[in-house]
Amino acid sequence: MTVVDNPPTGSAAPAGMAGALASSKGAGADRAFRGLAVAAGVTVLVILALITFSTTSSAWPAFTKYGSSYFFSTDWRPNQKKFGIVGFAWGTAVISVIGVLLAVPTSIGIALFATEVAPRRLRRTITTVMDLLASVPSVVFGLVGFYVLRAPLQSLFRSIGDSVAGIPIARNVLGQGSSGISLLTAGIVLAIMITPIITSVSREVFNTVPRNDKEGALALGATRSEMITGVIIPHSLGGLTGAVMLGLGRAMGETIAVSLLIGASSSPQITANILGPSDAMPSAIARNLSEASGDFRAALIGLGVTLFVITMIINVGSRRMVSVIDRRIKGAA
């Protein structure tokens, strides 16, 4: 008699799996975490919306009353009820560009030295110093610029102005500067301020480059500089772009240091002379808002709204640029 074993019905295993899947152990914690994460994201959006609404509603009288002249005029005379913000926007853009142009090469050089060249002990020291500088309050940089840099820069600006007095284009850009308080001074201090930020982010980006890629380039006969330009920089372009945009955003929003060093021109104009005084949007708000009222107050808040919109556009554009660069690098790879 042949005994035929009946195959297992398989009901026990599926029942056990179903029981495990149906187990509620940990489900409550997952739901709580998910709820907290969603609440945090929604809170950020709500705060952003409230900031936008409150500032825009406060500045709306200036927007509606002065119309296009508010955004496209350089005539800023509060005592005559004339408010044109182009001069302030120009000053903000100039000092921010100067700061970025001076800070980016220095920051990338320090980050590359700290990650690829410096000994381990020195690397730790550089990292610590950069992190400490990034935490220094901006007013300290402003005071250093005002009390330490202003006098030497005053002599330097006068020498530069005298040397280029006979050169038509150069004297328009490097005209006579007499006080050391100017767009260039503010830009130099901004560069000092944003260098630690760009350096820290760039250093972390460089550390993400795979070691195999770097060692492979060296094994193929590339020098260290060729490895840096051919492997590290292309791999890090997206992160470097983000670091630069972060520094630019910090430079555009800086208030106290710029207020001390830019010159506080009452009605700033569009000028190519970076050795002359001017004013920026954040510093104008900080200097006048406490004593302003009526249309003047609305116009100052409008400066903040405009700066907010410009900053958002730059951030969105930088994110788009980073994504495009990453796609191109991955496509090339």
C-alpha positions in Angstrom: 0.0 0.0 0.0 1.5 3.3 -1.1 1.1 6.2 1.3 0.8 9.5 -0.4 1.6 12.5 1.8 -0.8 15.2 1.3 0.9 18.6 0.6 0.6 21.1 3.4 -2.4 23.4 3.0 -0.2 26.5 3.5 -2.8 28.1 5.7 -0.5 28.2 8.7 2.2 30.4 7.0 -0.1 32.9 5.4 -2.0 33.1 8.7 1.2 33.9 10.5 2.2 36.5 7.9 -1.2 38.1 8.0 -1.0 38.2 11.8 2.4 39.9 11.6 1.2 42.4 9.1 -1.9 43.1 11.1 0.1 43.6 14.3 -0.3 47.1 15.6 3.0 47.1 17.4 4.8 50.3 16.6 2.0 51.6 14.4 1.0 54.3 16.9 4.6 55.6 17.0 4.8 55.6 13.2 1.5 57.6 13.0 2.7 60.0 15.7 6.0 60.6 13.9 4.2 61.1 10.6 1.9 63.5 12.1 4.7 65.5 13.7 6.6 65.6 10.4 3.5 66.8 8.5 2.8 69.4 11.2 6.3 70.7 11.1 6.2 71.1 7.3 2.8 72.8 7.4 3.9 75.1 10.2 6.8 76.4 8.0 4.4 77.1 5.2 2.0 78.8 7.5 4.7 81.0 9.0 5.9 81.9 5.5 2.4 82.7 4.4 1.8 84.9 7.5 5.0 86.8 7.0 4.2 87.4 3.4 0.7 88.5 4.2 1.6 90.8 7.1 4.5 92.5 5.4 2.7 92.9 2.1 -0.5 94.3 3.7 1.7 96.8 5.6 3.5 97.9 2.5 0.4 97.9 0.2 -0.3 101.6 0.7 3.1 102.5 -0.7 2.7 100.0 -3.6 -0.7 101.4 -4.6 -0.1 105.1 -4.0 3.3 105.4 -5.7 2.9 102.7 -8.3 5.7 102.1 -10.8 7.7 105.1 -9.5 8.3 103.2 -6.3 10.0 100.3 -8.1 11.6 102.1 -11.0 12.8 105.4 -9.5 15.9 106.5 -7.6 14.3 109.5 -6.0 14.0 108.8 -2.3 13.0 111.9 -0.4 10.6 111.1 2.5 10.1 114.7 3.5 8.7 115.3 0.0 6.7 112.0 -0.1 8.9 110.6 -2.9 9.9 107.0 -2.6 12.0 105.2 -5.2 13.9 102.1 -4.2 16.1 101.4 -7.2 19.1 103.0 -5.5 18.7 100.8 -2.4 18.3 97.7 -4.6 21.4 98.7 -6.6 23.5 99.1 -3.4 22.3 95.8 -2.1 23.2 94.0 -5.3 26.7 95.7 -5.6 27.9 94.9 -2.1 26.5 91.3 -2.4 28.3 90.7 -5.7 31.5 92.1 -4.3 31.2 89.9 -1.2 30.6 86.8 -3.3 33.4 87.5 -5.8 35.9 88.0 -3.0 34.6 85.1 -0.8 34.0 82.3 -3.2 37.7 81.7 -4.4 38.9 82.0 -0.8 36.3 79.7 0.5 36.8 77.0 -2.1 40.6 77.3 -1.6 40.3 76.8 2.1 37.9 73.9 1.7 40.1 72.2 -0.8 43.2 72.7 1.4 41.3 71.3 4.5 40.0 68.2 2.7 42.8 67.3 0.3 46.1 68.8 1.3 46.3 69.7 5.0 47.5 67.1 7.6 44.9 65.7 9.9 45.7 67.8 12.9 45.8 71.0 10.9 42.6 70.0 9.2 40.8 69.8 12.5 42.1 73.2 13.4 40.9 74.8 10.2 37.5 73.2 10.6 37.2 74.4 14.2 38.2 78.0 13.3 35.8 78.2 10.3 32.9 76.9 12.5 33.7 79.5 15.2 33.9 82.3 12.6 30.5 81.3 11.2 29.0 81.8 14.7 30.4 85.3 15.3 27.6 87.9 15.4 27.5 90.2 12.5 27.8 93.3 14.6 31.3 92.2 15.6 32.4 92.1 12.0 30.8 95.5 11.5 32.8 96.9 14.4 36.0 95.4 13.2 35.4 96.9 9.8 34.6 100.3 11.2 37.4 100.6 13.7 40.1 98.4 12.1 39.7 98.5 8.4 38.2 101.9 7.8 41.4 104.0 8.3 43.7 101.8 6.2 41.1 101.6 3.5 40.6 105.4 3.5 44.3 105.9 2.6 44.1 103.1 0.1 41.0 104.5 -1.6 42.6 108.0 -1.9 45.7 106.5 -3.5 43.6 104.5 -5.9 41.5 107.5 -6.8 44.6 109.7 -7.4 46.2 107.0 -9.6 43.1 106.5 -11.9 42.1 110.2 -12.0 43.2 110.4 -15.7 41.7 107.2 -16.9 38.1 107.8 -18.0 36.5 104.4 -17.3 38.6 103.5 -14.2 37.9 106.8 -12.5 34.2 106.1 -12.9 34.5 102.8 -11.1 37.3 103.7 -8.6 36.6 107.4 -8.1 37.9 109.4 -5.3 37.0 107.9 -1.9 37.8 110.1 1.1 36.2 108.4 4.2 36.8 104.7 3.8 33.0 104.2 4.1 31.8 102.9 0.8 30.2 100.1 -1.2 33.6 98.4 -1.5 34.2 98.5 2.3 30.8 97.0 3.0 31.5 94.3 0.3 34.9 93.4 1.8 33.3 92.9 5.3 30.5 90.9 3.8 33.1 88.7 2.1 34.8 88.1 5.5 31.4 87.2 7.0 30.2 84.7 4.4 33.6 83.0 3.8 33.1 80.7 6.9 29.7 79.7 5.7 30.7 78.9 2.1 33.8 77.2 3.4 31.9 74.9 5.8 29.4 73.9 3.2 32.0 73.4 0.5 34.1 71.3 2.8 31.2 68.9 3.4 30.5 68.7 -0.3 34.1 67.8 -1.1 34.0 65.1 1.6 31.2 63.4 -0.4 33.4 62.7 -3.4 34.0 58.9 -3.5 37.5 58.0 -2.5 37.7 55.4 -5.3 37.2 58.2 -7.9 40.0 60.3 -6.5 42.4 57.3 -6.1 41.5 56.1 -9.6 42.5 59.4 -11.1 45.8 59.4 -9.2 46.4 55.8 -10.2 46.0 56.8 -13.9 48.8 59.3 -13.6 46.8 62.5 -12.8 48.5 65.0 -10.6 46.8 66.3 -7.5 45.7 69.5 -9.2 44.4 67.5 -12.2 42.5 65.2 -9.8 40.9 68.2 -8.1 39.9 69.9 -11.4 38.9 66.7 -13.1 37.2 64.8 -10.4 36.4 66.8 -7.2 35.1 70.0 -8.8 32.8 68.4 -11.4 31.4 66.0 -8.8 30.8 68.9 -6.4 29.4 71.6 -8.7 25.8 71.2 -7.5 26.8 71.5 -3.8 29.1 74.4 -4.5 26.4 76.2 -6.3 24.2 75.8 -3.2 27.0 77.0 -1.0 27.5 80.1 -3.1 23.7 80.9 -3.1 23.6 80.4 0.7 26.4 82.9 1.1 24.7 85.3 -1.4 21.5 85.1 0.6 23.3 85.9 3.8 25.1 88.9 2.1 21.9 90.3 0.7 20.1 90.2 4.1 22.9 91.5 6.3 21.9 94.7 8.2 24.1 95.9 11.1 27.6 95.5 9.5 26.4 97.1 6.3 24.8 100.0 8.2 28.1 100.8 9.8 30.2 100.7 6.6 28.1 101.6 3.5 27.8 105.3 4.2 24.0 105.8 4.6 23.4 107.9 1.6 20.0 109.7 2.0 19.0 109.2 -1.7 21.3 106.5 -3.2 21.8 106.5 -6.9 22.8 104.0 -9.5 26.6 104.6 -9.8 29.6 102.6 -10.9 31.8 104.2 -8.3 32.3 101.5 -5.7 34.5 103.7 -3.5 31.7 106.1 -2.8 28.9 105.9 -0.2 25.5 104.4 -0.8 22.9 102.5 1.0 21.3 99.0 1.0 17.7 97.8 1.6 18.3 96.1 5.0 20.3 98.9 6.5 17.8 101.6 5.4 15.0 99.6 7.1 17.0 99.2 10.3 18.1 102.8 10.4 14.7 104.5 9.8 11.8 102.1 10.7 11.6 102.9 14.4 11.0 106.6 13.7 8.9 106.2 10.5 5.2 106.5 10.2 2.5 106.7 7.5 3.7 106.4 3.9 7.3 106.4 5.0 6.8 103.4 7.2 4.9 101.6 4.4 7.7 102.4 1.9 10.3 101.0 4.3 8.3 97.8 4.8 8.0 97.7 1.0 11.8 97.5 0.9 11.6 94.4 3.1 8.9 92.8 0.9 11.0 93.5 -2.2 14.1 92.0 -0.7 12.1 89.0 0.4 10.8 88.4 -3.1 14.3 88.8 -4.6 15.8 86.4 -2.1 13.0 83.8 -2.9 13.7 84.2 -6.6 17.4 83.6 -6.0 16.8 80.6 -3.8 14.4 79.0 -6.4 16.8 79.8 -9.2 19.7 78.3 -7.3 17.8 75.1 -6.6 16.9 74.9 -10.3 20.5 75.4 -11.2 21.7 72.7 -8.8 19.2 70.2 -10.2 20.2 71.0 -13.8 23.9 70.7 -13.0 23.3 67.4 -11.2 21.4 66.0 -14.1 24.1 67.0 -16.6 26.8 65.4 -14.4 24.9 62.2 -14.0 24.1 62.1 -17.7 27.7 62.6 -18.6 28.7 59.9 -16.1 
